[in-house]
């Protein structure tokens, strides 16, 4: 069997083995259809389909086509068709061509066409949801959108079709094919373009409100944007499943690539932001972040500030003062409903204080036992947690005095008692705590009784004496304030002596008397030269005793005692003068200050400073402190201080502790404290622009914001201080230190936290409006956000230079890491978007993209749609029609100013048509030579570029006729000329293009002259004949235009004569009484028409025959007539040659034979019927001519009159003839011929009767 290898239409390889079937293909909506040209009477076909070169089983179908669905799933589809009872194989293999690319890229598409048309165009189609032509290729040009497509095939007539699609979008996806007809748009052999776009921006879905401890599922939902648009790509070629990337707080969760993220929820999840991206061929934008909302109740309540409880875990407060403000918080989500109540100890009930978590300014009285904070969880009404502040209300009432059991003593009452009797005094002081009650005699100098264990003081004078008469007072006494410490301040020199300042905090009521304070030296001697001042503190019963003590001239140091009313209050050790210096430090605003306790009388000190263990030369300083600036630049700073005349070194090394962390991470901070207080709190401070306490640690508890901090040191009394800061922000940067007092916030030994944040989002600067060919610089500008907040970090520890990454259309420009990007600008830069990021420790967000605006002029103008020019490069257009719309574009930036003008051939000038690029519908006339598009570039007024549309205006004027050189002929004019003269006719048709001019005779049937090479048609009739009389038409015709004509008539004046083309006809006569009639037809030629009255008949004897009736009948020729005569012959037989004369001149001679040739009755009817019928056509013509109708009627009536005279008697004899004559008279009045024509069924009988 012969094998024939075929090349399929548009580039697919087809193989056919034998058989007569021709198989073609179509690609429609993702399916491939096979068609073959078998006999339509064949009932079925056997076929086999092969997918990817794997054949399937044979099966049978009816019809002559088969469709393979989802063809994009395969690389090739083959078919083999057999006709019944014919083993011949008819094979074809269809290759499924696919190209994939990403949005914003360019892609090349190619195939091999079977041929390129010699004439016409090869059109490339793009089938999306509808099909459209995108490129038209001619043998010498290509029409396309240059901003979108570029045609590569060379020469243009090449069958290797290749073109490029620029800056592709999802709308460019679809099926591409080409050919000379529109059906090529879906015929087989094209290429499917699959465009990969970033998947759509994902959305995270899932129930984010979930109880702590339960599992949570977040789903990253998005749609793949890969498309061939139409949607058959997604239907036929399912994308590989999207992969996903999950992020928490912008940090990738490695290993999490599923669409669903599963988490077991904890409380801390509320600080996390979760986002995701979807990955197909490209990575989607990040989803909007979501924050999990973990639902939970509080384990405990936190009251801040933490109440300062006493040893009995109660809050001491004075009656009449206000408590608070205290804020009660519960770590619930959603937030718990917070309220405050107080318990009244009298009734035992609870009463509302505040309906929020804030307790502020509530006046305390002794009946209030406690304040209770209550948290209730709205989702669970049974849940409740409480926290109490139990009060220790301090109050002290006026002493109540009673004597002898039940007799009251009032203030300043004078009690009269009897000598030698007993007196029982009872002093009651209602107070909390238990007061110290003293009974004084003689003012406060002499205490005669005292107690501090009960509210009653009892005293009995068993035998009153006169000496017992005195003033007695019941009071409370003095004690040292244990909540504060004695402070010793180094003194100054007074001559050869030295002073010290001592501050002693005390509690007393009534206020102590300063004169009762005394100082005793180590040897027990009273020091007389002291000055004591009493300073009241914020407590009603608290005072600060400040003493200035002048020490002896000799060195006398040791333990000094402070006494009140002779009783020792406290002892204070005072050390020797001189000796080793105690050096302390403070960290303030990035600087480290050193302080030492030298004698204030010493005017200066020597010191040396070492940075990073490098010592510097000694130098002298005044005062007792020194500050090292920019301490963060160093790892350690050492100091050595010497007093004058004292070689003793006093050394101290300060370690500059720094920790660095990134935002949203956690960081651990630690240091070693010199001690942990046995009583009271160790407070950790954070110094930012101000300092604040963040953690309070006591021996059995820690107070802190659990959502922000976590304290690690164990036991709590450990001096190894360690804690964690969670989810750090730039505001967490600063200086951290701790101690028992607020001064510890700035003291040395703490840690500086440096927080690295992403640099700020960059901005791109630079002149983006720049001429093509010049260099452009874009600068990526941003600020580093690393901070210790305050700003001393940036001042003291300069950041390393930022690095940069540049992107063009979201693709990284490798190798471009400088702050400035340099480019040489081309036109194509206008399609690019540039963005950048900066990196310190972290990478910034991407800058907003910028577009370069390259400035350039156009090389040429493009008019679209492209005018369809003729072979002379002109646009053919009919006069009176509109041109346009045409859009003229110039690839300028900024856009050129576009205008349209037309050139008038009459004046030669140009006139405005449109002030924009759009030439709308403009009416064309023959004076318009061209339309000109003009582009002017506003930055350069000297620049101008033009493009012309030269017109070939088609017009066709009415023909103009002239005869005999200069005599005009008008429409429908009748031209009177003389026979045998010459006639010169000239027909002029003004037209473009050169018209075809024809001279017609008798309508358009007969062309007697024609030309198509000039605007004039000349025709001469050298000798006019009557036969030249006719209607003539001059027509002008031009392709595409309506023909124009002028009709005129030539009437040739000629003398009357027989028409040699016809014969004289003699019709047999009939009897009229005793006479005989004959009817004679004589064809004649004459113009003007002959006059019937001028016709005469002469008998053979030369006698004029008077009884003749002559009718003039016009034939179809304008100059031809039929003279019909009814001649009444004499009664006698008078036969021979009769003569017909016109104007007395013989016209012809007619022989008339014997009378035996008379017609019978039936022959007469038949003859008349034939005569009538033979003239039907003539009579139809006559109907349109009233005068000729009248002539016929006259002839008939005259004949009737003649018969009426001759046959009067016969008519009288028969009623039939009478009725006939009466009918004839009626026919005369009613125009006999009209009735005869329109009533043919009765005409023969009437004629017969006549």
Buried (B, 14 or more C-beta within 10 A) or exposed (E): EEEEEBEBBBBBBBBBBBBEBBBBBBBBBBBBBBBBEBEEEBEEBBBBBBBEEEEEEEEEEEEBEBEBEBBBBBEBBBBBBBBEEBEBBBBBBBBBBBBBBBBBBEBEBBBBBEEBBEEEBBBBBBBBEEBEBBBBBBBEEBBBEBEBBBBEBEEBBBEEBBBBBBBBBBEBBBBBBBBBEEEBBBBBBBBBBBBBBBBBBBEBEBEBEBEBEEEBEBBBBBBBBBBBBBEBBBBBBEBEEBEBBBBBBBEEBEEBEEBBBEBEBEBBBBBBBBBBBBBBBBBBEBBEBBEBBBBBBBEEBBBBEBBEBEEEEBBBBBBEEEBBEBBBBBBBBEBBBBBBBBBBBEEEEBEEBBEEBEBBEBEBEBEBBBBBBBBBBEEEEEBEBEBBBBBBBBBBBEBBBBBBEEEEBEEEEEBEBEEEEEBBBBBBBEBBEEBBBBBBBEEBEEBBBBBBEEBEBBBEBEEBEEEBEEEBBBBBBBEBBEEBEBEBEBBEEEEEBBBBBBBBBBBBBEEBBBEBBBBBBBEEEEBEEBEBEBEEBEEBBBBBBBBBBBBBEEEBBEEBBBBBBEEEBBEBEBEEBBEEBEBBBBBBBBBBBBBBBBBEEBEEBBBBBBBEEEEEEEEEEEEBBBEBEBBBBBEBBBBBBBBEEBEEEBEBEBBBBBBBBBBBBEBEBBBEBEEBBEEBBBBBBBBBEEBEBBBBBBBEEBBBBBBBBBBEBEEBBBEEBBBBBBBBEBEBBBBBBBBBEEEBBBBBBBBBBBBBBBBBBBEBEBEBEBEBEEEBEBBBBBBBBBBBBBEBBBEBBEBEEBEBBBBBBBEEBEEBEEBBBEBEBEEEBBBBBBBBBBBBBBBBBBBEBBEBBBBBBBEEBBBEEBBEEEEEEBBBBBBEEEBBEBBBBBBBBEBBBBBBBBBBBEEEEBEEBBEEBEBEEBEBEBEBBBBBBBBBBEEEEEBEBEBBBBBBBBBBBBBBBBBBEEEEBEEEBEBEBEBEEEBBBBBBBBBBBEBBBBBBBBEEEEEBBEBEEEBEBBBEBEEBEBBBBBBBBBBBBBEEBEBBBBBBBBBBBBEBEBBEEBEBBBBBBBEBBEBBBBBBBBBBBBBEBBEBEEBBBBBBEEEEBEBBBBBBBBBEBBBBBBBBBBBBBBEEEBBEEBBBBBEEEEBBEBEBEEBEEBBEEEEBBBBBBEBBEEBEEBBEBBBEEEEBBEBBBBBBBBBBBBBBEBBEEEBEEEEEBEEBBEBBBEBBEEBBBBBBBEEEEEBBEBBBBB
